[in-house]
Structures are given as C-alpha cells and as structure tokens.
Amino acid sequence: MSPKIGFIGLGQMGKWMALNVMQKGFDLTVADIDPQAVEFLVERGAQSARTPADLAGMTDWIFLSLPNAAIVEEVIWGPRGLVNNSRAGQIVVDLGTTAYMATLECGAKLQEKGIIFADSPVSGMEARAKEGTLTIMYGGDEGVFRRLRPVFESFGDLILYMGALGSGQLTKLINQLLFNISAAAIAEIFPMAVKLGLDPEKVLRVVTTGTGRSFAAEFFGPRILQNRFAEGYALKHAYKDMVSAAEICAHKQIPLPMVHAATTTYQMALAGGYGDEDKGAMIKVFENILDVRFRAKGER
C-alpha cells in the first residue's frame, strides 16, 4: 500500500515540489498559512488539512518546506503542531534550509516519541522546482532514504545520501556559504571598478567569461545592470545561513574568516534597509560609500 504524503509549506519552492509529488501519483494532503496556495493544490487534486496536527492524522510521510528553524519548530511542537496527532513510525522530512544544530536537537526529541526525522534540503531556484530537477541532499537513516527515494525523484534529478542526521543541512550550508561569499565579493568589487573609470557592462562581460566568473556574478550581474533587485531570495531570509555558520563556528571552534567578512557585508546591507531585496542589493552598500552605480548606460 502506497504511503499517504503530507506537505506543509507551499511557498515559492514548496508549491511546485508538492505539485510534482502529486503528479507522480502519490496521495497528497497539504497545509499552509496561505489559503490561495492551498487552493492551488486542491484545485489540482490534493486534499487539504487545517492544521499540522490534522495533517499528521491523515498522512504517513510528512515533508516540510518552511523558511527557517523557528517555523519548523512551531509546526512540529506548537499547540497545533504535528506531534499532537503523530504516531510512532511516522516520518518527517525537513526540505528547507534551516539550521544544523536545530536539526540535531529536533531529531533527538522526535526520536524519543518514536518519530523518524530527516533533513533533506534542496538546491535550485523556482524554475528547477517547477521542472522537478532540484538537487537533494539527505541526512538521516539510509534505509529510510531508500524508502523515500521515489518521492524525491518526483522533484529532484540529483539525489544524494550525505550521511547521518544533519548532513543534509551541512552540505546545503557549505553550498550557500560559497554562494553568499561570492555575492558579497561582487558587491564590493564591482563598485570599485566603476569608481576607477571602467565600464560596468564591459566589466561584467569579462567577469562572466573569465576566471573571475561565478554563479553569483552570472545571476546577479545582469540584474544589477538593469537595476533589478527583487528576483532572488530576500536578504533578510538569506542571512540565516550566516547565522547558522556563526553558530557552528562557536560550538565547533572552526575559524572561517571569509565567512565572517561576508557576514559583515550582509549586516551592513540589512542595516541599510535592503532586507526585502535580493542578495544583489548588497552592492548598494558600496555604491553608496563610493558614490557610484554599477548599471547599464540607460539605468545610471
């Protein structure tokens, strides 16, 4: 008998992952604080639950696609949380980018209740979520991973078992930190190029074809030139990766000077009021300092 799937969190990524799960033939029940997101899935054949607790009573395997560890905590342990109606042997999988230390703590507490917890963050933006081509990094019991794999295959095309619980979050964090450092670097270097008289468009052509190229430059560079700062993950949400890294550094005594420097840039951007804009907006901090703009001719 096929397991009944629950999905909580129908945002930019979760909506499409849930849809792909259902389109692969799984019995799907969804829940979200946004009624329109729930309606989107219900219109396509999903069932809905009013609360996480209700959903727990209707499903076997529950997938969470939530913004941060605090919300995961609320959904699992809150007054209407999953544990209020869960049962031994139920599986809960965190697909979000949350936090390594919080994942370990949550897993230990759920284990005491006989509930299986796994962390399986995904990588890839909304387009890949729609296409079902996300990268999936799993941390937890390997036998459970094999059972869950058919569900993962509905929305991912690179599915990796990374190790024990927490390994998925650690892997995703490593990827995010490298991306975040690159985003902070272009924010600092591009304004310098303009201050010293270089043409932004020509600089970007060199950077995106030469040895200085990075995904951050390729994604944010053209958008910065066109003065577009609302097409990526908001800075105020992305900052959680830097907080998670700082927490790990403190607990594990691991020095990360480049991460620390990038964190300072994030903090300057947040203090400057750019939290609702994407990571490309960090460039505004240094543009303001140098009184320049890294924009295409028509946008300056």
C-alpha positions in Angstrom: 0.0 0.0 0.0 1.4 3.4 -1.0 2.1 5.8 1.8 0.0 8.9 2.2 2.1 12.0 1.7 1.7 15.3 3.7 3.3 18.5 2.6 3.5 21.6 4.7 4.8 24.9 3.2 3.6 25.9 -0.2 5.8 28.9 -0.9 7.9 29.7 -4.0 9.6 26.2 -3.9 7.2 24.1 -1.9 4.2 24.7 -4.1 6.0 23.1 -7.1 7.5 20.3 -5.2 4.1 19.3 -3.8 2.6 19.5 -7.3 5.3 17.3 -8.7 4.7 14.8 -5.9 1.0 14.6 -6.7 1.6 14.4 -10.4 3.6 11.3 -9.8 0.5 9.6 -8.4 1.0 10.0 -4.7 -1.9 10.6 -2.4 -1.2 14.1 -1.2 -2.6 16.3 1.6 -1.3 19.9 2.0 -1.4 22.6 4.6 -0.2 26.2 4.6 -1.0 29.5 6.2 -1.7 31.0 2.7 -5.2 29.8 1.6 -4.5 30.6 -2.0 -1.5 28.3 -2.0 -3.7 25.5 -0.6 -6.4 26.2 -3.1 -3.8 26.0 -6.0 -3.0 22.4 -5.0 -6.6 21.4 -4.1 -7.8 22.5 -7.5 -5.3 20.1 -9.0 -6.4 17.1 -6.9 -4.8 17.4 -3.4 -6.6 17.2 -0.1 -6.2 19.9 2.5 -5.7 19.9 6.3 -6.5 22.9 8.5 -3.5 22.4 10.9 -0.3 20.5 11.0 -1.9 18.3 13.7 -4.8 17.5 11.4 -2.4 16.6 8.6 -0.4 14.3 10.8 -3.5 12.3 11.4 -4.1 11.9 7.7 -0.7 11.0 6.4 2.3 8.7 6.8 5.3 10.7 5.4 5.3 14.4 6.0 7.5 16.8 4.1 8.2 20.4 5.4 9.3 23.2 3.1 9.5 26.1 5.6 11.6 29.3 5.8 13.6 28.7 8.9 14.2 26.6 12.0 11.8 28.6 14.2 8.9 27.9 11.9 9.8 24.2 11.7 9.8 24.2 15.5 6.4 25.7 15.6 4.9 23.4 13.0 6.2 20.3 14.8 5.9 21.3 18.5 3.4 24.2 18.6 -0.2 24.0 20.0 -1.5 22.7 16.7 1.8 21.0 15.7 2.4 17.6 14.2 3.3 15.9 17.5 -0.1 16.5 18.9 -1.5 13.9 16.4 1.5 11.9 15.3 2.3 8.2 15.9 5.3 6.0 16.2 7.0 5.2 12.9 5.8 8.3 11.1 8.4 10.0 9.0 9.0 13.8 9.0 11.4 15.3 6.4 12.7 18.9 6.5 13.2 20.0 2.9 14.0 23.6 3.9 17.4 25.3 4.5 17.1 25.6 8.3 20.0 25.0 10.8 22.4 22.2 11.6 22.3 22.5 15.4 18.5 22.8 15.5 18.1 19.8 13.2 20.1 17.6 15.6 18.1 18.8 18.6 14.7 18.3 16.8 15.7 14.8 15.6 16.7 13.7 19.2 13.4 15.0 20.6 11.3 13.3 17.9 13.2 10.0 18.3 12.0 9.9 22.0 8.5 9.8 20.6 9.3 7.1 18.0 9.0 9.6 15.1 11.7 9.4 12.4 13.2 12.8 11.4 15.4 13.5 8.4 16.9 16.7 6.9 16.8 16.9 3.1 17.4 20.5 1.9 17.1 21.2 -1.8 19.2 23.4 -4.1 17.9 25.1 -7.1 15.6 28.1 -7.7 11.9 28.2 -8.5 12.4 27.2 -12.2 14.1 24.0 -11.2 11.4 23.3 -8.6 8.8 23.6 -11.4 10.8 21.3 -13.7 11.4 18.7 -10.9 15.2 19.0 -11.4 16.3 20.1 -7.9 19.4 18.8 -6.1 18.5 16.9 -2.9 20.9 16.4 0.0 19.7 13.9 2.5 20.8 13.4 6.1 19.4 10.6 8.2 18.9 6.8 8.3 20.0 5.3 5.0 17.2 2.7 5.0 14.6 5.4 5.3 16.3 7.3 2.5 15.8 4.3 0.2 12.1 4.2 1.1 11.6 7.9 0.5 13.6 8.0 -2.8 10.5 7.6 -5.1 9.1 10.8 -3.6 12.4 12.6 -4.0 12.6 11.5 -7.6 9.3 13.4 -8.3 11.0 16.8 -7.8 14.8 16.1 -8.0 17.2 14.7 -10.5 20.4 14.7 -8.3 19.6 12.9 -5.1 22.4 12.3 -2.7 22.7 10.4 0.6 25.1 12.6 2.6 25.2 10.7 5.9 23.7 10.9 9.4 21.1 13.4 10.5 22.2 16.9 9.9 24.5 16.0 7.0 22.0 17.4 4.5 21.9 20.8 6.3 25.7 20.9 6.5 26.0 20.2 2.8 23.5 22.8 1.8 25.2 25.3 4.2 28.5 24.8 2.5 27.0 25.4 -0.9 25.2 28.5 0.4 28.2 30.0 2.1 30.3 29.8 -1.1 27.4 31.5 -3.0 27.0 34.1 -0.3 30.7 34.9 -0.2 30.6 35.3 -4.0 27.6 37.6 -3.8 29.4 39.7 -1.1 32.5 39.8 -3.2 30.9 41.2 -6.4 29.0 43.7 -4.2 32.4 45.1 -3.0 34.5 44.8 -6.3 32.0 46.0 -9.0 31.7 49.5 -7.4 35.5 49.8 -7.2 35.6 49.1 -11.0 33.2 51.9 -11.7 35.0 54.3 -9.3 38.2 53.8 -11.2 36.6 54.5 -14.5 35.7 51.1 -16.0 32.5 50.5 -18.0 30.1 48.2 -15.9 28.8 46.3 -19.0 32.3 45.5 -20.3 33.5 44.5 -16.8 30.6 42.1 -16.4 31.3 40.5 -19.8 34.9 39.9 -18.7 33.9 38.6 -15.3 31.3 36.2 -16.6 33.6 34.7 -19.2 37.0 34.8 -17.4 38.5 33.2 -14.4 36.6 35.5 -12.1 33.2 34.1 -13.1 30.8 32.7 -10.5 27.1 31.9 -10.4 26.6 35.0 -8.3 28.1 37.2 -11.0 26.2 35.4 -13.7 22.9 35.6 -11.9 23.0 38.9 -10.2 25.3 40.8 -12.6 22.8 41.3 -15.4 20.1 42.1 -12.9 22.2 44.7 -11.2 23.0 46.4 -14.5 19.2 46.7 -15.1 18.5 47.9 -11.6 16.5 44.8 -10.7 16.8 43.6 -7.1 13.7 41.5 -6.5 14.3 38.3 -8.4 16.2 36.2 -5.8 15.8 35.2 -2.2 15.4 38.2 0.1 18.5 39.2 2.1 16.6 39.1 5.4 15.9 35.5 4.9 19.2 34.5 3.3 21.0 35.9 6.4 20.0 32.7 8.3 22.9 30.9 6.5 25.4 33.3 8.1 23.8 32.9 11.5 24.0 29.1 11.2 27.7 29.3 10.2 28.5 31.5 13.1 26.7 29.1 15.5 28.7 26.1 14.2 31.9 28.1 14.4 31.2 28.9 18.0 30.3 25.4 19.0 32.9 23.6 17.0 35.8 26.1 17.2 36.2 26.3 13.4 37.7 29.6 12.1 36.0 31.0 8.9 37.5 34.4 8.3 36.0 34.8 4.8 32.5 33.9 6.1 33.0 36.4 8.9 33.8 39.1 6.3 30.9 38.3 4.1 28.6 38.3 7.2 29.7 41.9 7.9 28.6 42.9 4.3 25.2 41.2 4.9 24.8 43.1 8.2 25.7 46.4 6.5 23.0 45.7 3.8 20.4 44.8 6.4 21.2 47.9 8.5 20.9 49.9 5.3 17.4 48.8 4.8 17.8 46.4 1.9 16.5 43.3 3.7 13.5 42.9 1.4 15.7 42.9 -1.7 17.8 40.0 -3.1 21.5 39.4 -2.5 22.4 41.6 -5.4 21.3 44.6 -3.4 24.4 44.3 -1.2 26.1 46.2 -3.9 24.2 49.3 -2.9 26.2 49.5 0.4 29.5 50.0 -1.5 27.9 52.1 -4.3 26.7 54.5 -1.6 30.2 54.6 0.0 31.9 55.3 -3.3 29.0 57.4 -4.8 28.9 55.3 -8.0 26.4 53.0 -9.7 27.2 49.7 -11.4 24.4 50.0 -14.0 23.9 49.8 -17.8 24.1 53.1 -19.5 20.3 53.6 -19.7 19.9 52.8 -15.9 22.6 55.0 -14.4 
